[in-house]
Amino acid sequence: RLLASLLLAVGTTLIVMVALIVQDRRDLTARAGGISYSSHRIAHLTQVLEALKGDARDAELERPSADPELMLDPEIHERRVLPSREIDTAQRAFVSELHQRLGDHYSVAVHRASHHDDAHLIRLFKDRGRSLTGLLDVTVKLPDRYMLTFRVLAPPPVPPLPWQLFGLLGALTIVLVIILFVVTRNITRPLSNLARAADAAGRSVR
């Protein structure tokens, strides 16, 4: 029972470690895949637009989407259907990045790009087709409740975990099992000797 309890604790620790590694790889891939750059652009444009009012703000809204020099080329990214977990990862990355750049007074939401194009939509890439797969809409709510929506390229998919990692974890598990078996045997051997002695004393006075 002692050995089983220790193995359960070790197994749980290894599972948590793998889960943390997977989550960290997702966040790093999201940031390395363009979210940091997009967040920088979004933060800059948000600050510029927040300082403007009325017609001046409406006119500035059209400029980023009309200037090809200010947009990324979508051909460097694969157009694909985004699973929900990747959208959640992008949501966390954008919220973290934009809160660092803008502060906590701005509400940020990330969702799949939709066909609904409102007047406040700002495209941060060169749109060469109508397909919305692989695109995200990042909505930033200004302190004055004005809503800005930025259409960005989704980060690339998370690369699979290397098989070497699982090989190392497997080897580590085997080593830990051997060590724990030896340790538990040393701990429980005196108890086994005591049990045998007590059993013998119950059969014979000597």
Residue, then its C-alpha position, 0 to 999 in steps of 0.5 A: r500500500l505504501l508503494a502504491s501510494l508513492l507511485l500514485a503521487v509520482g504519477t500525478t506529479l508527472i501528469v501535472m508536469v506534462a499538462l504544464i508543458v503543453q500549456d506553456r508550449r501553447d502560450l509560447t507558440a501563440r506569442a511567437g506566431g504573431i500575437s505579440y506583433s498584433s498586440h503591439r499594433i492593436a495597442h498602438l492603434t487603440q491609443v491613437l483612436e482613443a485620443l480622437k473624437g467624432d469624425a476624426r476617429d471615424a476617418e482614422l478607423e479607415r486608414p489602417s485597413a486601407d494602407p497595405e504597408l501596415m498589414l501582414d501578408p496572410e500567405i505566411h499563415e495557413r488558413r485552417v479551422l480553429p479549434s476552441r482550445e486554440i481560441d482560448t489560448a489566443q484569448r489569454a495571450f491577447v488579454s495578457e499582452l494588451h493589459q501589459r501595454l494598455g492597462d486593465h481599464y480596457s476589456v478584451a475579447v477574442h472570437r472567430a471572425s464572422h461575416h458581420d463587418d461593422a464600421h469599426l472593423i480594422r483589418l491588420f492583414k492583406d485580405r486576398g480572399r473571403s475565407l474567414t478560416g484561420l482569422l480572429d476578431v479581437t474586440v477592445k472596449l475603450p474606457d468610454r465604452y467605444m468598441l474597436t474590432f481588429r481582425v488578425l491572423a490566428p497563430p500557427p498550430v501548436p507543434p506536437l510534443p517531441w517523442q524524446l520527452f515521453g521517452l525521458l519521462g518513461a525512463l524517469t518513471i522506471v527509475l523512480v519505481i525501482i527507487l521507491f520499491v527499494v525504499t519501501r522494502n527497507i522501510t517495511r522489512p522491520l515491520s515484516n520481521l516483527a510480524r513474523a516474530a509475533d506470529a511465532a510467539g503466538r505458536s510457541v512459548r519459546 
